[in-house]
Amino acid sequence: MIGLPHPAALGGYLLIVNAATYLAFLRDKRRSVAREWRTPEKRLLTLAVIGGWPAAKLAQRRLRHKTRKQPFAFRLNMIGIAWAWVLFLLLAAPYLPMLLALRPGP
């Protein structure tokens, strides 16, 4: 089984990634309003994939940014669903042997 990182290290990583994600959305929103060069959607989605999904969703709602672009919004929601599954599997992993043992036999 793969060992998980120390909770403090994981928390620090997620704090940094989420702060960077929110700031990237904020910067992109400001550039959008000013009609300046924008942050590529691929970069914003990559930040969400590497752990910044909560901040991406928060920024999307609070800043009202990228809410009408359906391909982007759909992809961001799919990233959130993927993160929810990963979190579920990580939290359920210790209990899977017990749950599988409760399964009725053939």
C-alpha positions as CSV (number, residue, x, y, z in Angstrom):
1,M,0.0,0.0,0.0
2,I,1.2,3.5,-0.8
3,G,2.1,5.6,2.2
4,L,0.4,8.9,2.5
5,P,2.4,12.1,3.1
6,H,2.6,13.6,6.6
7,P,-0.7,15.5,7.2
8,A,1.2,18.8,7.9
9,A,3.1,18.5,4.6
10,L,-0.1,17.6,2.7
11,G,-1.9,20.5,4.4
12,G,0.9,22.9,3.5
13,Y,1.0,21.7,-0.1
14,L,-2.8,22.1,-0.5
15,L,-2.7,25.6,1.1
16,I,-0.1,26.8,-1.3
17,V,-1.7,25.2,-4.4
18,N,-5.2,26.6,-3.4
19,A,-3.8,30.1,-2.8
20,A,-2.0,30.0,-6.2
21,T,-5.2,28.8,-7.9
22,Y,-7.4,31.5,-6.4
23,L,-4.8,34.1,-7.3
24,A,-4.6,32.8,-10.9
25,F,-8.4,33.0,-11.2
26,L,-8.4,36.5,-9.7
27,R,-5.6,37.6,-12.1
28,D,-7.4,36.1,-15.1
29,K,-10.7,37.8,-14.1
30,R,-9.0,41.2,-13.8
31,R,-7.3,40.7,-17.2
32,S,-10.7,39.7,-18.6
33,V,-12.3,43.0,-17.4
34,A,-9.3,45.0,-18.7
35,R,-9.4,43.1,-22.1
36,E,-5.8,42.1,-21.6
37,W,-3.9,38.8,-22.4
38,R,-5.5,36.0,-20.4
39,T,-4.3,33.0,-18.5
40,P,-4.8,29.9,-20.7
41,E,-7.7,27.7,-19.5
42,K,-5.4,24.7,-19.6
43,R,-3.2,26.3,-16.9
44,L,-6.3,27.1,-14.7
45,L,-7.5,23.5,-15.1
46,T,-4.1,22.1,-14.3
47,L,-4.0,24.0,-11.0
48,A,-7.4,22.5,-10.2
49,V,-6.1,19.0,-11.1
50,I,-3.0,19.2,-8.9
51,G,-5.1,20.0,-5.8
52,G,-6.5,23.5,-6.3
53,W,-10.0,22.5,-7.1
54,P,-11.7,23.9,-4.0
55,A,-10.1,27.3,-4.6
56,A,-10.9,27.1,-8.3
57,K,-14.6,26.5,-7.5
58,L,-14.6,29.2,-4.8
59,A,-13.1,31.7,-7.2
60,Q,-15.5,30.7,-10.0
61,R,-18.4,31.5,-7.7
62,R,-17.1,34.5,-5.8
63,L,-15.6,36.3,-8.8
64,R,-18.3,35.1,-11.2
65,H,-15.6,34.0,-13.5
66,K,-15.8,31.3,-16.2
67,T,-19.4,30.5,-15.2
68,R,-20.9,30.7,-18.7
69,K,-18.1,28.8,-20.5
70,Q,-19.7,25.4,-20.4
71,P,-16.7,23.3,-21.6
72,F,-14.6,24.9,-18.9
73,A,-17.2,24.7,-16.2
74,F,-17.9,21.0,-17.1
75,R,-14.3,20.1,-16.9
76,L,-13.8,21.9,-13.6
77,N,-16.8,20.0,-12.2
78,M,-15.4,16.7,-13.5
79,I,-12.1,17.4,-11.8
80,G,-14.0,18.0,-8.6
81,I,-15.8,14.7,-9.0
82,A,-12.5,12.9,-9.6
83,W,-11.1,14.5,-6.4
84,A,-14.1,13.4,-4.4
85,W,-13.5,9.8,-5.6
86,V,-9.9,10.0,-4.7
87,L,-10.7,11.3,-1.3
88,F,-13.4,8.6,-0.8
89,L,-11.0,5.8,-1.8
90,L,-8.2,7.1,0.5
91,L,-10.6,7.3,3.4
92,A,-12.3,4.0,2.7
93,A,-9.1,2.1,1.9
94,P,-8.5,0.9,5.5
95,Y,-12.1,-0.5,5.6
96,L,-12.2,-2.2,2.2
97,P,-11.0,-5.6,3.5
98,M,-13.7,-5.6,6.1
99,L,-16.4,-4.5,3.7
100,L,-15.3,-7.2,1.1
101,A,-15.4,-9.9,3.8
102,L,-19.1,-9.0,4.5
103,R,-20.0,-9.8,0.9
104,P,-22.2,-12.9,0.6
105,G,-20.4,-15.9,-1.1
106,P,-21.5,-17.7,-4.3
